[in-house]
Amino acid sequence: MSSVDFVVGCLCGAVIVCMFVWIVLALRIAFTQMDLMLGLLRNCSFIESLAKFKQGGLWGKLLLVGSVSGVVAFSGLYVRRGTVDAEDIRRIPVQLKRRLVFLQWAGIVLISLLFLLVLVSKIFG
């Protein structure tokens, strides 16, 4: 095993640990804020179609929180499509909105970083 493989492996391990932390944070939001989020987004057809996953155990809650965070982070796209009501997005408390946007972007960054590290390992390893 080369030193590049060792460093990339350690970094991949750190990213995977961060992904577990991300899952814990998402589940915390799911268990503490789910009713509030669904209540505020009751006019959004996209979220209403996924609301049944609230009863779907841990994976269902993760899917629902990920979907809501995606809608909040990229609300302009969903408003233009007509699947989300802009007024519902405005009613979300600022602190919750920040958490959801952070959660969405952290997930995107972690997955991208993992793919980038694997690519670096393939190129230099």
N, C-alpha and C positions, 0 to 999 in steps of 0.2 A: 504494500500500500504506500503510495507516494504521499508526500506532505500536502500536496494540493487536495488529494482525496480525503485526507484526514481533516483538514481545515473546512472543506466543503461539507463533510459529514457532520462535523460539530455544529456548523452554522445551520444545516438542515435540522439537526436535533433541536437547536434553540428555536427555530421557526415552528417546529411541531409543538414544542412546549407552549409557545405563544398562541398557537391555534387552540390548544386545550383551554388556555385562559380565556380566549375569545368565546369559546363555547360556554364556559361558566358564566361570563358576563351576559351573553345572549339569554341563557336560561334564567338568570336573575331578573332581567328585564321581563322575560316572558311570565314568570311567576308573580312578579310584583306589579307590573303595569299593563298586563294584557287586556283587562276589562276596560281600562281607561283608553287605550289605543283603539280598540274595536268600537267603543262608544263614540270617540271623536271622528272615526272614519266610517260612520254608518251609511253615508251617502256614496261611498266608493264601491262601484260594482266589482272591481278587481279584488279588493280586500274581502268583500262580502262572499265572493265565490270561494275564498280560502278560509273563511271563518270556521268551517267545520273541522279544520285541523286543530282547533283549540282543544278538542277532546282526544287528539291523536297521540297522546303520550309525549315523551321528550322530543322525538323526531318531529312530530306535528307542531309542537310549540317552537322548535328551532326554525322550521320552515315558515311558520307564520311571522315570527319576529324578523327573519331575514327578508321576507316579502314586504313587511311594513317598513323596515329600514330602507329597502330599495326604493319604495314609493316616496318616502320622505326625502331621501338623498337625491333622487332624480325626479322630483315632482313635476318639473316642467314638461318632461316627456310624457308622463301619464296624464297630465292635464290636457295637453294637446291631443292625445288620443281619445280623450273623453271618458276614460275609465276611473278617473279620480276627480273629486270636486275640489277646486282651489280653496274654497272657504273651509273645508274640513282640514286641509293642510295648515291653514292660518290659525286654526283653533288649537293646534297642538302646542302645549307649553314649551317654551324656549329650551328649558333644561332637558326635557325628554327628546326634543327634536335634535339637540346637540348630541345626546347619547346615541340616538339612532343613526345619525349621519356618521359619527365616529365609528360606530360598529360596522356600518356598511363599508366605509373606506378602509378600516383596519383589515377586514376580511379580504378585500380586493388586494391590498398591499401584501398580506401574508401569502396568499395563493400565488401572486405574481413573483414574490421573492423566492418561494420554493421552486417554481418552474425555472427561474433565472439561475438559481444555484445548481439545479440539475443540469441545465444547459452548460454552465461553466465547467461542471465536472466532466461532461462529455467532451467538451472542447479541449480542456487542459489536462484531463486525467488519463 
